[in-house]
Amino acid sequence: MTALKALIRCREIRETDLELVADLLVRGFPRRARGYWLGGLNRQAARVVPQGYPRFGYLLEHDGAAVGVLLLIYTDRGSDSHPQIWCNLSSWYVEQAFRNYAAMLTRIAQRLPEVTYVNISAARQTWPVVEAQGFRSYCNGLFLSIPSISRTGLNARVEQVGADARTLDGIPSDEAELLIRHARYGCLSVVVRSEQRAVPLVLQNVLVRQGRFALPLMQLIYCRDIPDYVACAGAIGRFLLRQGRVSVMIDANGQIPGLIGVYTDRRGRKYVKGPQQARLGDLSDTELPLYGP
């Protein structure tokens, strides 16, 4: 608990605060329904969080009333002997009358030198502010691939991972847990199997709005590396066609060799700050799978 002023304080969000937090976020993001926020907060309540780090993030209070919130999603991507703590700085809102304290809220949230912080949903108009906070861009845009017309992986078999699965043949236990966990979040987790290897992937349904139209796409949430996706694009594309999905969005910094599609830098920029290097093709355990696009 950190005192900011006589009547202002910043503290960790508790599970008993979730209704208040949802109310704040609905005011800050009126296009999102209250159920959207409560669903994500409940997923955060149930997931494993590295010991000693906030489960939900921070709340700004004035005279006991919630006036600001910053959601944080902590994950350990290392091992028991070599932890690597990552934090997704997610949704942030402060009531208009208390905007002077918004910067303090973010400074408290980003004060740990051992943590690698990522911001994967910065609005275009906030990019200069994010960069002024010491973040560097690691992803400059999105590549909209059309995997069904690719000729790679044509003889591979796509196996969907169920939320009730326990183990996955040919997949290391930690990676199998990642696929199963994301299936429980509502993502599409699959293993693309060929004679040579098994390729794990996690994808998520996304609706991209263009004027009055909404295009149903998929977002690549997890792969070991982008060449893995390229190598089995044909197989996954044909699998997705049966579900009415034509295109898969991939974090990228330009055209992706071996894929047919279009690159744009008008959206999709993502930032990182801290000791670890972020990589393209890994949005696992971030706000996207936990809260939804």
TARA-V765363 format. One record per pair of residues at least 12 apart in sequence whose ideal C-beta (glycine too) atoms are under 6 Angstrom apart, sorted by sequence separation. I is the first residue (numbers start at 1). GAP is how many residues later the second one is. If there is no record, write none. Layout:
I;GAP  I;GAP
//
This chain:
22;12  25;12  44;12  58;12  57;13  74;13  189;13  206;13  57;14  22;15  57;15  72;15  73;15  165;15  187;15  188;15  203;15  204;15  22;16  73;17  187;17  203;17  204;17  54;18  161;18  71;19  202;19  71;20  163;20  182;20  202;20  53;21  163;21  179;21  70;22  161;22  201;22  18;23  50;24  69;24  49;25  175;25  50;26  68;26  218;27  67;28  87;28  89;28  161;28  170;28  220;28  230;28  171;29  199;29  230;29  251;29  15;30  68;30  85;30  86;30  87;30  88;30  89;30  160;30  217;30  218;30  219;30  220;30  67;31  158;32  159;32  217;32  199;33  158;34  187;34  50;35  70;35  156;36  157;36  68;37  72;37  156;38  70;39  192;40  60;41  12;42  24;42  13;43  192;43  13;44  24;45  60;45  13;46  20;46  10;48  11;48  21;48  10;50  58;51  9;52  8;54  226;54  7;55  226;55  7;56  223;58  222;60  221;62  222;62  28;65  25;66  221;68  24;69  156;76  158;77  152;79  153;79  156;79  154;80  152;81  153;81  158;81  152;82  153;82  150;83  151;83  150;84  147;86  206;87  147;89  148;89  147;90  148;90  148;93  10;98  4;100  146;101  147;101  187;102  144;103  145;103  185;104  144;105  145;105  178;106  142;107  143;107  182;107  143;109  149;111  139;112  140;113  143;113  145;114  146;114  146;115  145;116  144;117  143;118  144;118  143;120  142;122  141;123  141;124  140;125  142;126  141;127  140;129  139;131  137;132  137;134  138;134  135;136  135;138  134;139  138;140  130;141  139;141  120;150  119;152  118;154  117;156  117;157  116;158  115;159  116;159  116;160  118;160  120;166  84;192  90;197  88;198  88;199  75;210  43;247  40;250  40;251
//
